[in-house]
Amino acid sequence: MQLNDSQNKAVRHDTGPALVLAGPGSGKTRVITERVRYLISKCKVRPEHILVVTFTKAAAIEMKERYISSYGNAGVWFGTFHSIFFLILRSAYGYSASDIIKEDEKRKVISDAFGHFDFDNDSEKDIITDIINEISFVKSKRYDIDSYYSLKCPAEQFQYIYRQYDKYLRKKRKIDFDDMLVYTYELFAARKDILAGWQNRFRYILVDEFQDINSIQYDIVKMLAEPENNLFAVGDDDQSIYGFRGSDPSFMQKYTTDYRDAKKIILDVNYRCSGNIMNSAARLIKHNDVRLDKNIVPYKDAGYAVDIKGFETPADEYREVYKLVDRYINDGAGYNDIAVLYRTNMQPQPLISKFLEYNIPVKMKEGAPNIYDHFIAKDMFAYIKLALGYKDMKDFLRIMNKPKRYLSRDAVSMSELDYDRIAAVYEDKPWMIDRIYQMQQDISDIFAMKPLKGLRFIEKVIGYSDYLKEYSEYRNIPYENLSEVFEQLCTLASDYGKYTDWMDSVDEYVKWQNKGKTETVSGVNMMTLHGSKGLEFDNVIIIDVNEDIIPHKMSTADEQLEEERRMLYVGMTRAKKRLHLFYSKNRYNHPCMPSRFINEL
């Protein structure tokens, strides 16, 4: 297919800055590779003076391979921000690959720092990744750690963990991926001679997915591009969905301010989606106020109408997903042609279990979620096992003070659970004896209940929700986050009439996960909306398009709501032929609303 007019304009841009607004499916990768060829063949630019920067290693490899297959290996630089900046640091400071801290080493250092505080061992696992991401966010924004207030734990705790991690890196002469950015910026700011050398090498800079750039990346690229400012920025502010990493679509607007003479080109033809899909997505995204104006038009015919359906419960919704997938397969579609998208990684577990039950292969781009690893799930199964007559003290120790019963570990120093022996320790405290036997009775009552009723009993009658509220306060975690995990467990439990059947199902799920079958060659693609970016499928099903899910209940500020809208826009524009948006009318025994975004389509 020949280049269209706007693609040609972008490719044939001469010198100076250019901002290319590339809508979904508009051929931006081809534009970048064709522009590289044009610079070499028509503008006589030496290949080694051209730098193409991407955000992921996979994107850099794909772009390089696509270029080489068409035009041969001409010595052009292709790489991620991190790989290019590490090259610069290696040249300046002699860093090697062994100096980059490994992920497991990083987690251990942060885990050791956690040990300074009185943390629950199980809950520590659940937030370590969040803390790592937050450290990355602080570095990318160059925030002053002394005045930064964490969203994940009390400020003084986060600051201590941050400093311990930083101290370890300096002591071991290690760097992490964020340091690659910080150190490169500091190097260029302090050593103009070194900066000039790299400016002379990279005379033409092309940046893919420019909407994902963060503050420090933007500043470094801007420094590198001087003085000629041959900075060719390609992206789509409507697809900026990585705010948690520090990316901000406003940098595309800042680009137009910083480079007032920049040529602005809009790749306005979508070659991927049918007309109905693209037009629905366009109506949605136009409700965002902070965006560069553009009108993306579909190249394809109208095709199938966007299918929007509500169901009484999530179970009904997921049952329809299974039927729909089965119908697609019977009509000749391949499993790889189908994608199920969702807002958070915990959402799909009931659906995955349903697929496994019906022998439908599943392919998980981001790995299979396992809610059973969460401390709340472990607490629930400890209660259940005790109710079933298990006498393992590990289970009892786990839940004896969830909620608070003021039981001492010294009172339960026995190999097998015996309530009478525990009560005997408190013979001079009748209120404690009452408390112990009430606990025994409560656990016994769980036995006669179905799994869902049993969980509700633990939550409301035994008082586990009180424990979660206390815990959320102590840990500075929104209670809603913990409540959501509990409700997900309730959704899973509702499929079973017996505890033993549920436990057998859990065992099967874990076995499947441990076998690595999530990376099967062929399977229904299941991924978050974040994970779907850059991909495309014939048939896309987006589940749980409900208020408080899409947009997420924690997204209340205007800029957060706009990012949630962009996220749905990205998900919708992954679909080439058919798009389904499903929501539930009731969740966890409470009425719920379809997403506000559905009314905007």
C-alpha positions as CSV (number, residue, x, y, z in Angstrom):
1,M,0.0,0.0,0.0
2,Q,1.3,3.4,-1.0
3,L,1.8,6.1,1.6
4,N,-1.1,8.5,2.0
5,D,-0.7,12.3,1.8
6,S,-0.1,12.8,5.6
7,Q,2.3,9.8,5.8
8,N,4.2,11.3,2.9
9,K,4.4,14.7,4.5
10,A,5.8,13.1,7.7
11,V,8.4,10.9,5.8
12,R,9.6,13.8,3.6
13,H,9.9,16.3,6.5
14,D,13.3,17.9,5.9
15,T,15.1,19.4,9.0
16,G,14.1,20.8,12.3
17,P,11.5,19.6,14.8
18,A,8.3,17.8,13.8
19,L,5.4,16.5,15.8
20,V,3.5,13.6,14.2
21,L,0.1,12.9,15.8
22,A,-0.4,9.2,14.9
23,G,-3.9,7.9,15.6
24,P,-4.4,4.2,16.3
25,G,-3.8,1.9,13.2
26,S,-2.4,4.9,11.2
27,G,0.9,3.3,10.2
28,K,3.3,5.1,12.4
29,T,5.9,2.3,12.4
30,R,6.0,2.4,8.7
31,V,6.3,6.2,8.7
32,I,9.3,6.0,11.0
33,T,11.1,3.3,8.9
34,E,10.3,5.1,5.7
35,R,11.6,8.3,7.1
36,V,14.9,6.7,8.1
37,R,15.2,5.4,4.5
38,Y,14.4,8.9,3.2
39,L,17.0,10.6,5.4
40,I,19.7,8.2,4.2
41,S,18.8,8.0,0.5
42,K,17.4,11.5,-0.3
43,C,18.9,13.7,2.4
44,K,22.3,12.0,2.4
45,V,22.4,11.7,6.2
46,R,25.0,9.2,7.4
47,P,23.1,6.2,9.0
48,E,25.2,6.4,12.2
49,H,23.9,9.9,12.8
50,I,20.3,8.6,13.0
51,L,18.8,7.5,16.4
52,V,15.4,5.8,16.7
53,V,14.2,5.5,20.3
54,T,11.4,3.3,21.5
55,F,9.9,2.5,24.9
56,T,10.2,-1.3,24.8
57,K,12.9,-3.7,23.7
58,A,10.4,-5.6,21.7
59,A,9.4,-2.4,19.8
60,A,13.0,-1.6,19.1
61,I,13.7,-5.1,17.8
62,E,10.6,-5.1,15.6
63,M,11.4,-1.7,14.1
64,K,15.0,-2.6,13.5
65,E,14.0,-5.9,11.9
66,R,11.4,-4.3,9.7
67,Y,13.9,-1.7,8.5
68,I,16.6,-4.2,7.8
69,S,14.3,-6.6,5.9
70,S,13.3,-3.7,3.6
71,Y,16.4,-1.7,3.3
72,G,19.3,-3.7,4.7
73,N,21.5,-3.0,7.7
74,A,22.6,0.5,7.3
75,G,24.1,1.2,10.8
76,V,21.2,3.1,12.2
77,W,20.9,3.3,16.0
78,F,17.7,1.5,17.2
79,G,17.2,1.2,21.0
80,T,15.1,1.9,24.1
81,F,15.6,5.0,26.2
82,H,17.4,2.8,28.8
83,S,19.6,1.0,26.3
84,I,20.8,4.3,24.7
85,F,21.3,6.1,28.0
86,F,23.2,3.1,29.4
87,L,25.4,3.2,26.3
88,I,26.2,6.9,27.2
89,L,26.9,6.0,30.9
90,R,29.1,3.1,29.9
91,S,31.2,5.3,27.7
92,A,31.5,8.0,30.5
93,Y,31.8,5.8,33.6
94,G,32.8,2.4,32.5
95,Y,29.5,0.7,33.6
96,S,28.9,-2.9,32.5
97,A,25.8,-5.1,32.5
98,S,26.9,-6.6,35.8
99,D,26.5,-3.2,37.4
100,I,22.7,-3.2,36.8
101,I,20.8,-4.5,39.8
102,K,18.8,-7.6,39.1
103,E,15.1,-7.7,39.9
104,D,15.4,-10.4,42.6
105,E,18.3,-8.5,44.3
106,K,16.2,-5.3,44.3
107,R,13.3,-7.1,45.9
108,K,15.5,-8.5,48.6
109,V,17.0,-5.1,49.5
110,I,13.6,-3.6,49.8
111,S,12.3,-6.6,51.7
112,D,15.2,-6.3,54.2
113,A,14.3,-2.6,54.6
114,F,10.7,-3.6,55.4
115,G,12.0,-5.7,58.2
116,H,12.8,-2.5,60.1
117,F,9.1,-2.1,60.6
118,D,6.4,-4.3,62.2
119,F,4.9,-5.6,58.9
120,D,2.8,-8.7,58.4
121,N,5.0,-11.1,56.4
122,D,2.2,-12.0,54.0
123,S,1.1,-8.4,53.4
124,E,4.7,-7.4,52.7
125,K,4.6,-9.4,49.5
126,D,1.5,-7.7,48.3
127,I,3.0,-4.2,48.4
128,I,6.7,-4.7,47.5
129,T,5.9,-4.3,43.8
130,D,4.0,-1.1,44.5
131,I,6.9,0.3,46.5
132,I,9.3,-0.5,43.7
133,N,7.0,1.2,41.2
134,E,6.7,4.2,43.5
135,I,10.5,4.5,43.9
136,S,10.7,4.5,40.1
137,F,8.0,7.2,39.9
138,V,9.9,9.4,42.4
139,K,13.1,9.1,40.5
140,S,11.5,9.8,37.1
141,K,9.9,13.0,38.5
142,R,13.1,13.9,40.4
143,Y,11.1,14.6,43.5
144,D,12.8,15.5,46.8
145,I,12.4,12.4,48.9
146,D,12.4,14.5,52.1
147,S,9.1,16.2,51.1
148,Y,7.5,13.3,49.3
149,Y,4.4,11.6,50.8
150,S,3.9,8.0,49.7
151,L,0.6,6.7,48.4
152,K,1.4,3.2,49.5
153,C,2.6,3.4,53.1
154,P,3.3,6.1,55.8
155,A,5.7,8.8,54.5
156,E,8.5,8.0,57.0
157,Q,8.4,4.3,56.2
158,F,8.7,5.0,52.4
159,Q,11.5,7.5,52.9
160,Y,13.4,5.0,55.1
161,I,13.0,2.2,52.5
162,Y,14.0,4.6,49.7
163,R,17.1,5.7,51.5
164,Q,18.2,2.2,52.4
165,Y,17.7,1.1,48.8
166,D,19.7,4.1,47.5
167,K,22.4,3.5,50.1
168,Y,22.7,-0.2,48.9
169,L,23.1,0.9,45.3
170,R,25.9,3.4,46.1
171,K,27.7,0.9,48.3
172,K,27.6,-1.9,45.7
173,R,28.2,0.6,42.8
174,K,25.0,-0.6,41.2
175,I,22.4,1.2,39.2
176,D,18.8,0.5,38.3
177,F,16.9,1.5,35.2
178,D,15.8,4.8,36.7
179,D,19.3,5.7,37.6
180,M,20.2,5.4,33.9
181,L,18.0,8.4,33.2
182,V,18.9,10.4,36.3
183,Y,22.7,9.9,35.8
184,T,22.5,10.7,32.1
185,Y,20.7,13.9,32.8
186,E,23.2,14.9,35.5
187,L,26.1,14.0,33.2
188,F,24.8,16.1,30.4
189,A,24.0,19.0,32.7
190,A,27.6,19.0,34.2
191,R,29.7,18.0,31.2
192,K,28.8,20.1,28.2
193,D,31.7,18.6,26.3
194,I,30.4,15.1,26.7
195,L,26.9,16.3,25.7
196,A,28.3,17.9,22.6
197,G,30.0,14.7,21.5
198,W,26.7,12.8,21.7
199,Q,24.8,15.6,20.0
200,N,27.3,15.4,17.1
201,R,26.7,11.6,16.9
202,F,22.9,11.7,17.0
203,R,22.1,14.4,14.5
204,Y,18.6,13.1,13.8
205,I,16.4,11.7,16.6
206,L,13.1,9.9,16.0
207,V,11.1,9.0,19.1
208,D,8.2,6.5,18.9
209,E,5.2,6.5,21.3
210,F,6.2,10.1,22.3
211,Q,3.0,10.3,24.5
212,D,4.6,7.9,26.9
213,I,7.5,10.1,27.7
214,N,8.2,11.3,31.2
215,S,9.8,14.4,32.5
216,I,13.4,13.3,32.7
217,Q,13.3,11.5,29.3
218,Y,11.8,14.6,27.7
219,D,14.6,16.8,29.2
220,I,17.4,14.5,28.0
221,V,16.0,14.1,24.5
222,K,15.6,17.9,24.3
223,M,19.3,18.3,25.3
224,L,20.5,15.7,22.9
225,A,18.6,17.3,20.0
226,E,20.3,20.6,20.4
227,P,21.4,22.7,18.6
228,E,19.9,21.5,15.3
229,N,16.6,20.3,16.9
230,N,16.0,17.5,14.4
231,L,13.6,15.9,16.8
232,F,10.9,13.8,15.1
233,A,8.3,13.0,17.7
234,V,5.7,10.4,16.8
235,G,2.8,9.6,19.2
236,D,-0.8,10.1,20.1
237,D,-1.8,11.9,23.3
238,D,-5.2,10.1,23.1
239,Q,-3.3,6.9,23.9
240,S,-1.3,8.1,26.9
241,I,-2.2,5.6,29.6
242,Y,1.0,5.3,31.7
243,G,0.5,8.1,34.2
244,F,1.5,5.8,37.1
245,R,5.0,5.6,35.4
246,G,5.2,9.4,35.2
247,S,4.2,9.8,31.5
248,D,2.0,12.7,30.8
249,P,0.2,13.7,27.5
250,S,0.9,17.3,28.3
251,F,4.5,16.8,27.1
252,M,3.1,16.7,23.6
253,Q,1.5,20.1,24.1
254,K,4.8,21.2,25.8
255,Y,6.6,20.1,22.6
256,T,4.6,22.6,20.5
257,T,5.5,25.4,23.0
258,D,9.2,24.5,23.2
259,Y,9.4,24.1,19.4
260,R,7.2,26.8,18.1
261,D,8.5,26.3,14.5
262,A,7.8,22.5,14.6
263,K,5.9,21.1,11.8
264,K,2.7,19.4,13.0
265,I,1.4,16.5,10.9
266,I,-1.7,14.3,11.7
267,L,-1.8,10.7,10.6
268,D,-5.6,10.8,10.4
269,V,-6.5,7.5,8.6
270,N,-7.1,4.4,10.7
271,Y,-6.4,1.2,8.7
272,R,-7.1,-1.2,11.5
273,C,-10.7,-0.8,12.8
274,S,-14.0,-1.1,11.0
275,G,-15.9,2.2,10.6
276,N,-18.3,1.5,13.5
277,I,-15.6,0.7,15.9
278,M,-13.4,3.7,15.0
279,N,-16.3,6.2,15.0
280,S,-17.5,4.9,18.4
281,A,-14.0,5.3,19.8
282,A,-13.7,8.8,18.3
283,R,-17.0,9.9,20.0
284,L,-15.7,8.6,23.3
285,I,-12.3,10.4,23.2
286,K,-13.7,13.7,22.2
287,H,-15.1,14.0,25.7
288,N,-11.5,14.6,27.0
289,D,-10.8,18.3,27.4
290,V,-7.0,18.1,27.5
291,R,-6.0,16.8,24.1
292,L,-4.6,17.9,20.8
293,D,-7.4,18.3,18.3
294,K,-7.5,15.6,15.6
295,N,-10.1,13.8,13.6
296,I,-9.2,10.1,12.9
297,V,-11.3,8.6,10.1
298,P,-11.7,4.9,9.3
299,Y,-10.3,3.5,6.0
300,K,-12.6,0.4,6.3
301,D,-16.3,0.1,5.8
302,A,-18.7,0.4,8.7
303,G,-18.7,-3.4,9.4
304,Y,-20.4,-4.8,12.5
305,A,-22.1,-2.6,15.1
306,V,-20.4,-2.3,18.5
307,D,-22.1,-4.8,20.8
308,I,-22.9,-3.3,24.2
309,K,-24.7,-5.6,26.6
310,G,-25.6,-5.6,30.3
311,F,-26.0,-8.8,32.4
312,E,-27.6,-9.4,35.8
313,T,-24.4,-10.7,37.5
314,P,-20.6,-11.1,36.6
315,A,-21.3,-14.9,36.5
316,D,-23.9,-14.3,33.7
317,E,-21.4,-11.9,32.0
318,Y,-18.6,-14.4,32.0
319,R,-20.9,-17.2,30.8
320,E,-21.7,-15.1,27.8
321,V,-18.0,-14.5,27.1
322,Y,-17.5,-18.3,27.0
323,K,-20.4,-18.7,24.6
324,L,-19.2,-15.9,22.4
325,V,-15.7,-17.4,22.2
326,D,-17.1,-20.8,21.4
327,R,-19.2,-19.3,18.7
328,Y,-16.2,-17.5,17.1
329,I,-14.2,-20.8,17.1
330,N,-17.1,-22.7,15.5
331,D,-17.3,-20.0,12.9
332,G,-13.6,-20.5,11.9
333,A,-11.8,-18.0,14.0
334,G,-8.5,-19.0,15.6
335,Y,-8.0,-18.6,19.4
336,N,-5.3,-16.0,18.7
337,D,-7.8,-13.9,16.8
338,I,-9.8,-13.3,20.1
339,A,-8.8,-11.0,23.0
340,V,-10.5,-10.5,26.3
341,L,-9.5,-7.2,27.9
342,Y,-10.1,-5.9,31.5
343,R,-9.1,-3.0,33.8
344,T,-7.1,-4.8,36.5
345,N,-5.2,-8.1,36.6
346,M,-7.4,-9.6,39.3
347,Q,-10.6,-9.4,37.3
348,P,-10.3,-12.3,34.9
349,Q,-9.6,-15.2,37.4
350,P,-13.3,-16.4,37.5
351,L,-13.4,-16.3,33.7
352,I,-10.0,-18.1,33.3
353,S,-11.4,-20.9,35.6
354,K,-14.4,-21.1,33.4
355,F,-12.2,-21.4,30.2
356,L,-10.1,-24.1,31.8
357,E,-13.3,-26.0,32.8
358,Y,-14.3,-26.1,29.1
359,N,-10.8,-26.8,27.8
360,I,-10.4,-23.5,26.1
361,P,-6.7,-22.6,25.9
362,V,-5.7,-19.2,27.4
363,K,-2.7,-17.0,26.6
364,M,-1.8,-14.5,29.3
365,K,0.5,-11.7,28.2
366,E,1.1,-10.4,31.7
367,G,1.0,-13.8,33.5
368,A,-2.0,-15.4,35.1
369,P,-3.4,-13.6,38.2
370,N,-3.5,-15.7,41.3
371,I,-5.8,-14.1,43.9
372,Y,-5.1,-17.1,46.1
373,D,-1.6,-15.7,46.8
374,H,-3.1,-12.7,48.4
375,F,-3.1,-12.7,52.2
376,I,-6.9,-12.2,52.4
377,A,-7.4,-15.4,50.4
378,K,-4.9,-17.2,52.6
379,D,-6.8,-16.0,55.7
380,M,-10.1,-17.2,54.3
381,F,-8.8,-20.7,53.5
382,A,-7.3,-20.9,57.0
383,Y,-10.7,-20.3,58.4
384,I,-12.2,-22.9,56.0
385,K,-9.7,-25.6,56.8
386,L,-10.2,-25.1,60.5
387,A,-14.0,-25.4,59.9
388,L,-13.4,-28.7,58.0
389,G,-11.6,-30.1,61.0
390,Y,-8.0,-29.5,60.0
391,K,-5.9,-28.9,63.2
392,D,-2.8,-27.4,61.7
393,M,-1.5,-24.7,64.0
394,K,-0.3,-22.6,61.1
395,D,-3.9,-22.0,60.1
396,F,-4.9,-21.1,63.6
397,L,-2.0,-18.7,64.1
398,R,-2.8,-17.0,60.9
399,I,-6.3,-16.0,61.9
400,M,-6.4,-16.0,65.6
401,N,-6.3,-12.2,65.8
402,K,-8.1,-11.5,62.6
403,P,-10.2,-9.8,64.0
404,K,-8.5,-8.8,67.2
405,R,-9.0,-11.3,70.0
406,Y,-5.9,-10.4,72.0
407,L,-4.6,-14.0,71.9
408,S,-1.0,-14.4,72.8
409,R,1.3,-16.7,70.8
410,D,2.6,-18.0,74.1
411,A,-0.9,-19.4,74.7
412,V,-0.9,-21.5,71.5
413,S,2.6,-23.1,71.7
414,M,1.3,-26.5,70.9
415,S,1.7,-28.8,67.9
416,E,-2.0,-29.4,67.2
417,L,-5.0,-27.2,67.8
418,D,-6.8,-27.7,71.1
419,Y,-9.2,-25.0,72.2
420,D,-9.5,-26.4,75.8
421,R,-5.7,-26.2,76.3
422,I,-5.7,-22.6,75.0
423,A,-8.6,-21.7,77.3
424,A,-6.7,-23.2,80.3
425,V,-3.9,-20.7,79.8
426,Y,-6.5,-17.9,80.5
427,E,-8.2,-19.6,83.5
428,D,-8.0,-16.3,85.5
429,K,-9.5,-14.3,82.6
430,P,-13.1,-15.5,82.1
431,W,-13.7,-13.0,79.3
432,M,-10.8,-14.5,77.3
433,I,-12.2,-18.0,77.8
434,D,-15.6,-16.8,76.4
435,R,-13.8,-15.3,73.5
436,I,-11.9,-18.5,72.7
437,Y,-15.0,-20.7,72.8
438,Q,-16.9,-18.2,70.8
439,M,-14.2,-18.4,68.2
440,Q,-14.5,-22.2,68.2
441,Q,-18.3,-22.0,67.8
442,D,-18.0,-19.5,64.9
443,I,-15.5,-21.7,63.1
444,S,-17.7,-24.7,63.6
445,D,-20.7,-22.8,62.2
446,I,-18.8,-22.1,58.9
447,F,-18.8,-25.9,58.2
448,A,-22.5,-26.1,57.5
449,M,-22.5,-23.2,55.1
450,K,-21.9,-23.0,51.3
451,P,-18.7,-21.2,50.4
452,L,-20.2,-17.9,49.6
453,K,-22.3,-17.8,52.7
454,G,-19.2,-18.9,54.7
455,L,-17.2,-16.0,53.5
456,R,-20.0,-13.5,54.3
457,F,-20.2,-15.0,57.7
458,I,-16.5,-14.5,58.3
459,E,-16.7,-11.0,57.0
460,K,-19.7,-9.7,58.8
461,V,-20.4,-12.0,61.8
462,I,-16.9,-12.9,62.8
463,G,-15.8,-9.4,62.0
464,Y,-13.0,-9.9,59.4
465,S,-14.1,-6.6,57.8
466,D,-13.2,-4.8,61.0
467,Y,-9.7,-6.3,60.8
468,L,-9.3,-5.1,57.2
469,K,-10.4,-1.6,58.1
470,E,-7.8,-1.4,60.9
471,Y,-5.2,-2.9,58.6
472,S,-5.9,-0.4,55.8
473,E,-5.6,2.5,58.3
474,Y,-2.3,1.2,59.7
475,R,-0.9,0.5,56.3
476,N,-2.2,3.7,54.6
477,I,-4.0,1.6,52.0
478,P,-7.5,2.5,50.8
479,Y,-10.0,0.0,52.4
480,E,-11.7,-0.2,49.0
481,N,-8.6,-2.0,47.6
482,L,-8.8,-4.7,50.2
483,S,-12.6,-5.0,49.9
484,E,-12.2,-5.5,46.2
485,V,-10.0,-8.5,46.8
486,F,-12.5,-10.0,49.2
487,E,-15.4,-9.5,46.8
488,Q,-13.4,-11.2,44.0
489,L,-13.1,-14.2,46.3
490,C,-16.8,-14.1,46.8
491,T,-17.4,-14.1,43.1
492,L,-15.2,-17.2,42.8
493,A,-16.8,-18.9,45.8
494,S,-20.3,-18.4,44.3
495,D,-19.6,-21.1,41.7
496,Y,-19.2,-23.9,44.3
497,G,-21.6,-25.7,46.6
498,K,-18.9,-27.3,48.7
499,Y,-15.7,-26.1,50.2
500,T,-13.9,-29.2,49.0
501,D,-14.9,-28.6,45.4
502,W,-13.6,-25.0,45.6
503,M,-10.3,-26.2,47.1
504,D,-9.9,-28.8,44.4
505,S,-10.5,-26.1,41.8
506,V,-7.8,-23.9,43.4
507,D,-5.4,-26.8,43.3
508,E,-6.1,-27.3,39.6
509,Y,-5.7,-23.6,38.8
510,V,-2.4,-23.4,40.6
511,K,-1.1,-26.5,38.8
512,W,-2.1,-25.0,35.5
513,Q,-0.3,-21.7,36.4
514,N,2.8,-23.5,37.6
515,K,3.1,-25.5,34.3
516,G,3.6,-22.3,32.4
517,K,0.6,-22.8,30.2
518,T,-0.1,-19.1,30.4
519,E,2.4,-18.7,27.5
520,T,0.8,-21.2,25.2
521,V,1.4,-20.6,21.5
522,S,-2.4,-20.6,20.7
523,G,-5.0,-19.4,23.1
524,V,-7.6,-16.7,23.8
525,N,-5.6,-13.6,24.5
526,M,-6.3,-12.2,28.0
527,M,-4.7,-9.0,29.2
528,T,-5.3,-5.7,30.9
529,L,-6.2,-2.6,28.9
530,H,-2.6,-1.4,29.6
531,G,-1.2,-4.6,28.2
532,S,-3.2,-4.4,25.0
533,K,-1.5,-1.2,23.8
534,G,0.2,-1.7,20.5
535,L,-1.6,-4.9,19.7
536,E,-4.6,-5.7,17.4
537,F,-7.1,-8.6,17.1
538,D,-10.1,-9.4,14.9
539,N,-12.4,-9.8,17.9
540,V,-12.2,-7.9,21.2
541,I,-14.3,-8.4,24.3
542,I,-13.9,-5.8,27.1
543,I,-15.4,-7.1,30.3
544,D,-16.7,-5.3,33.4
545,V,-17.3,-1.9,31.7
546,N,-18.9,-0.7,35.0
547,E,-18.7,2.5,37.0
548,D,-15.9,2.1,39.6
549,I,-14.0,-0.3,37.4
550,I,-13.7,1.7,34.1
551,P,-13.2,4.4,35.3
552,H,-11.6,2.9,38.4
553,K,-13.1,4.1,41.7
554,M,-9.8,5.6,42.8
555,S,-9.7,7.8,39.7
556,T,-11.6,10.9,40.9
557,A,-9.6,13.9,39.7
558,D,-10.3,15.3,36.2
559,E,-6.9,14.2,34.8
560,Q,-7.4,10.7,36.2
561,L,-10.8,10.4,34.6
562,E,-9.4,11.5,31.3
563,E,-6.6,8.8,31.5
564,E,-9.3,6.2,32.3
565,R,-11.2,7.3,29.1
566,R,-8.0,7.1,27.1
567,M,-7.5,3.6,28.5
568,L,-10.9,2.5,27.2
569,Y,-10.2,4.2,23.9
570,V,-7.0,2.2,23.5
571,G,-8.9,-1.1,24.3
572,M,-11.6,-0.3,21.8
573,T,-9.2,0.5,19.0
574,R,-7.5,-2.9,19.3
575,A,-10.4,-4.4,17.5
576,K,-10.3,-4.9,13.8
577,K,-13.7,-6.5,13.0
578,R,-15.9,-7.0,16.1
579,L,-16.0,-5.2,19.5
580,H,-18.1,-6.2,22.5
581,L,-18.5,-4.1,25.7
582,F,-20.0,-6.0,28.6
583,Y,-21.1,-4.9,32.0
584,S,-23.0,-6.3,35.0
585,K,-26.1,-4.8,36.6
586,N,-25.4,-6.3,40.0
587,R,-22.0,-7.1,41.7
588,Y,-21.6,-8.8,45.1
589,N,-25.3,-8.5,45.9
590,H,-25.3,-4.7,45.2
591,P,-26.7,-2.9,42.1
592,C,-24.1,-1.3,40.0
593,M,-24.1,1.1,37.0
594,P,-22.7,0.7,33.6
595,S,-19.6,2.9,33.0
596,R,-20.4,6.6,32.3
597,F,-18.2,6.1,29.2
598,I,-20.9,3.9,27.6
599,N,-23.2,6.9,27.3
600,E,-20.5,8.8,25.5
601,L,-20.1,6.3,22.6
